[in-house]
Amino acid sequence: MLKSMTGFGRFEKETLEKKITVEMKAVNHRYCEISLRMPKKLNFFEAAIRNLLKNYINRGKVDVFISYEDLTEGTSCVKYNYDIAKEYYEHIVKLGDDFRIENDLKASVLARFPEVLTLEEQPVDEEELWNYISDAIAKCAENFVKTRIDEGEHLKNDLVNKLDNMVGMIDFIENRSPQVVDEYRNRLYAKVEELLCDNKIDQGILATEITIFADKICVDEETVRLRAHIKNMKATLDEAENVGRKLDFIAQEMNREANTILSKSSDLDITNTAINLKTDIEKIREQIQNIE
């Protein structure tokens, strides 16, 4: 299935404990470049996320945005450090005895001392968390690929129409080329008769001249190769995936053949048709840059 390199996907998943939102967008790029933006808490999974996305993406510059919220209230807990509190208390009691001052220490005051009460994050089940976020990323990637396939189908239809139009131009060039030779022959005979008047015309010399001209403007090889390239490109458009680079190479060869036809042309109609050929090929090359 032909895929465009532009696409967009979004998926949101929420439970009583967690909420995750994943968005993906992409533009064309020569290689596969994935940019991740996500909370620091998920940085541990970066390599795994990239490997997961490569199952869905082969080419393109892809931006991935992941937002994650832990909705539980028990993600952190207060820890009471008895040994530290005891040490504070003993020093305060000794301080009162040493200076003979009243010890008005209360538990609420002692609790405010550094490290007596601390807030600690509860350990996270990494396997459970990975299963949760990987499922969301996979579903977002599936939506993303679907938009690429839909856009790829539009691209394919447009490319096929342009290729069919090119076949019509090739038909015209092939039909017009013998006419150009006949017109040249008639002009040559008329010119020679005008110059020689009643003198006998050497048919051998004229035939040689016409043959040289016909060989000079002959584009049979170029049109045959162009037809083969068009057939190959259509077949490639029906291949499963990863055809962008191959299509680009075929388009380069098509452009080379069109340039040769244009350089050999001595007829205005063929020249204009070859220019139109090059124009369509250039449009095809531009669109191919957006195919994965």
N, C-alpha and C positions, 0 to 999 in steps of 0.2 A: 504494500500500500504506500503510495507516494505521500511524503510528509513535507509540509512547509517548515521552515526554521522559525517562523514567527508563531507564537502561541501564548495562551494564557490559561491558567488553571487555579482553582481555589477550592479548599475543603476545610470545613470547621467541624470539630468534634468536641462534645462536652459531656461529662459525667458529673456525678455529685462531688467528685474529688478533684477533677482536673478539667482544664479547657485548653485546647490547642487549635490554632488557625494557621494554615499553610497556604501561601500564595506563590505562584510561579509565573514568570513572564520571560519571553525570549525574543531575540532578534538574530539576524543572520550573522554568522561568523565562520571563518575558515576551519576552526577546530572546535572542540568541545570545551567551553569555559564556564564553570559553575561558580557563582558567587553566593555565599551563604550569609544571611543576617539572622541571628537568633540570640536568645538569652545566654549569658555566660554559663548558666547551669547546664545547658545542653552541649557545651563545647566538647565534652568528653566523647560525644557521638559523631563528631564532624566527619571523621574518616568513613564511618559506617554509613552516614547519610549520603556522602558522595558516591560510594560504591552502589548504594541502592538506586540513586538517580541515574547512574550510568546504564542501568537495565532499561531505561526508558528514553535516554537521550544519547545521540551519537555526535551531533554537530549543533553549533549555535552558542550564543552568549546568553546564559540563563541566570536570572536573578531569582533567588529563593528567599522568601521572608517567612520566618517561623516565630509566632508569638505563643507563649506558654504561661498558664496560670495554675497554681496549686490552690484549690478552693478549700482545702481542709484547714481546720484551726489547730491541728496537732502536728504541724510541721516542725515546731520547735518546743522546747521545754525548759523549765527553770531548774537549775541544779544547785543544791545547797552543799557548800564546801565546809564540812564540819571542822576539819583540822585548821583551816585558815581562820574560821570564826573563833575557835578555842584559843588560838595564839593571840588574836586581837584582844580577846577578853582578858587573858592572863596578863598581858602587858598593861592594859588599862587599869586593872586591879592593883598591880604593882606600882603604877604611876600614882594612884591615889594614896597608897600606903607611904610611898617615898616622900610625897609632898604634904601628906596629912590633909588631903582635900576630899570633899565628898564625892563619892562615886555614884553619879546619877545615870549610869548606863542602862538603857532599855534595849529590848530586842529589836525594835523598829530602827533604833539608831545603829545598832551593830550590823543590821542587814544592809545598811547603806555603804558600808566599808567595801573597798575594792575587792573583787573576787569572792566575796562571801556568797552572793547569789549571782549566778551567771546564766545567760540564755544560750542554749545549745540546739543546733539543728539535729533533728532526728535522722538517722541513716536512711538513705533512699534505696529502694529495691531497683537496681539498675536494669535488670532483665525485664521487670514489669514495665518500667518507664520506657525502655526501648521498644517493647512490643506496642505500647500505646502510641508513641510518636511515629514509629515506622509505618504503622497502619494508616495514619493520617497522611503521611508523606506519599505513600504508595497510591492512595486514592486521589490525592491532588495531582500526582503525576499522570494517572490514568485520564483525568479530566483534561489535563494539559495536552496529552498526546492526541486526544480526540479533536481538540481545536486545530492541532497541526494537521491531522488527517483531512478534516473538512476543508481547510485552506489549501492543502495539497491537491485535493480533488478539483478545486476551482482552477488552480494553476495548470493541472494536467489538461483540462478541457481547453483552456486558452492556448496552451502550447500545441495541442493537436490541431486546433483550427489554424494556427499560424503555419504549421508544417504542411497542412493540406493546401493552403494558399501558395506556399512555396512550390509545391508540385505543379500547380497551374502555371507558375512563372517558368519553370523548367520546360514544361510542355511547349510554351510559346517560344522559348529560345531554340529548342530542337526543331520546331516547325519553321521558324524564321531563318535559321542558318542556311539551308539549301536555297532559299529565295535570295539571300544576299549574294551567294555565289552566282546564281543565274543572272541577277541584275548586274553584277560585275562583268560577267561574260558579255552581256548585251552592250554594255557601255564600251567595253574594250573593242568589240567588233565594230561598233559604230565609229569609234575614234580612229581605228586603223583604216577602215574604208574611207573615211574622210581624208586621211593623210595620203593614202596610196592611190586614191581615185580609181582608175581602171586597172591598175596593176594587180597582179595575183597575190592573194594573201597567203602567207605561209601558215597552214593550219597547225603544223607541229609546234611552231614557236608559240602560237596563241594558246594551244592546249597546255604547253609547259607553264606558261605564265598563269593560266587559270588554276592549274594544279597547285602551283606555289602559293597563290593567294588563298585557295581553299584550305590548304594545309595550315597556313598561317592563322586563319580565323577559326579553325576547327576546335570545337569545345565538347566533342563527343565524350572524351574521357572524363572531363570535369562534370558534365551533367550526369553521367553514369555513377560517378562517385558520390555526387550530391544525393541522388536517389537512394543509394545504399546507406548514406549517413542518415537520411530522413527515416528510412525503414528501421535502422538500428536504434535511432532515438525513440521512435514510437515503441519499439519492443522494450527498451530500457525503462520507459515510463510505466510499464506494466510490471516491472520487477518489484520485489517485496520492499526493500528499503536500502538506504545508503547509496543512492544513485546520483547524488548531486555532483560529485567530482567527475564521474564518468560522463554525465551529460555535458559538463563544461568542456571536457576534452573533445567530445563529438562536435560541439558547437564551434570550437576553434578550427577543426578540420573543415567544417562547412564554410566558414568564413574564408579560409584559404582558397577553396574551390571557386567561390564567388569572386574573389579578387582576381583570380586567373582569367575567368570569363570576361570580367570587365577590362582587363589589360589587353585581351585579344580582340575585343570588339571594335569593328569599324562601322557599325550600323547604329544609328541613333536609337531605334526601338529596342535593340538588344542591350545597348548601354543603359537606357532608362530602366529596363527590366532587371538588369544586374544590380543597379543601384537599389531598386526596391527589394531585391533579394538580400543585399547586405543590410538594409534597414531592418527587415524582419529578423534576420539572424542576430543582429545586435539586440533587438528587443527580447529575443529568446534567451540570449546570454545574460541579460539583466535579470530576467525572471528565474533563470536557473540558479543564480547566486542565492536565491532564497529557498532552495530545495535541500533537504537534509541529505 
